Amino acid sequence: MLFNLVDNAAKFAPAGSGLHIEVSHTEIGIQIVVSDEGPGIDPAALAHVFDKFYRVQVGDRRRAGTGLGL
């Protein structure tokens, strides 16, 4: 899951832009925050980001992911 999250952030962020990963301990476990300077996810697609094989159609030619969902 962490690999897919970081891979997606790196794949869709503009070349040369920053990718930030923050890890913190919480009362119930850990929290991982990954942020980038990419375009984000269209609100209409948010409900599907964890679906297997779902890919937002943005008309790009970027390499395909693993198909495991975010």
C-alpha positions as CSV (number, residue, x, y, z in Angstrom):
1,M,0.0,0.0,0.0
2,L,2.8,2.4,0.9
3,F,4.6,1.6,-2.3
4,N,1.5,2.3,-4.4
5,L,0.8,5.6,-2.6
6,V,4.4,6.9,-3.1
7,D,4.6,5.5,-6.6
8,N,1.3,7.4,-7.6
9,A,2.6,10.6,-6.0
10,A,5.8,10.4,-7.9
11,K,4.2,9.4,-11.1
12,F,1.7,12.3,-11.3
13,A,3.8,15.1,-9.8
14,P,5.5,17.5,-12.2
15,A,9.2,16.6,-13.0
16,G,11.5,18.3,-10.5
17,S,8.8,19.0,-8.0
18,G,8.8,17.9,-4.3
19,L,7.5,14.8,-2.8
20,H,7.1,14.8,1.0
21,I,6.5,11.9,3.4
22,E,5.6,12.5,7.0
23,V,5.2,9.7,9.6
24,S,3.9,10.3,13.1
25,H,2.8,8.2,16.0
26,T,-0.8,8.5,17.1
27,E,-2.8,7.0,20.0
28,I,-4.0,4.2,17.8
29,G,-1.0,3.6,15.5
30,I,0.9,5.6,12.9
31,Q,-0.2,8.2,10.5
32,I,1.5,8.5,7.1
33,V,1.0,11.6,5.0
34,V,2.3,11.7,1.4
35,S,2.0,15.1,-0.4
36,D,3.2,16.2,-3.8
37,E,2.7,19.1,-6.2
38,G,0.6,17.1,-8.7
39,P,-2.8,17.9,-10.0
40,G,-4.7,15.9,-7.4
41,I,-7.6,13.6,-7.9
42,D,-10.8,14.7,-9.6
43,P,-13.5,14.7,-6.8
44,A,-15.7,12.5,-9.1
45,A,-13.0,9.8,-9.0
46,L,-12.4,9.8,-5.2
47,A,-15.0,7.1,-4.6
48,H,-13.0,4.7,-6.8
49,V,-9.3,5.2,-5.7
50,F,-9.3,1.9,-3.8
51,D,-11.0,-0.2,-6.5
52,K,-8.8,-2.8,-8.2
53,F,-7.8,-1.9,-11.7
54,Y,-9.4,1.6,-11.6
55,R,-7.5,4.3,-13.4
56,V,-8.5,7.9,-13.7
57,Q,-8.7,8.7,-17.4
58,V,-6.5,11.8,-17.9
59,G,-5.4,11.2,-21.4
60,D,-1.8,10.7,-20.4
61,R,0.8,8.1,-21.5
62,R,2.3,7.6,-18.1
63,R,3.3,4.0,-17.1
64,A,0.5,1.9,-15.7
65,G,0.4,0.9,-12.1
66,T,0.0,-2.4,-10.4
67,G,-3.8,-2.4,-10.6
68,L,-4.1,-3.0,-6.9
69,G,-6.0,0.2,-6.1
70,L,-4.4,3.1,-4.2
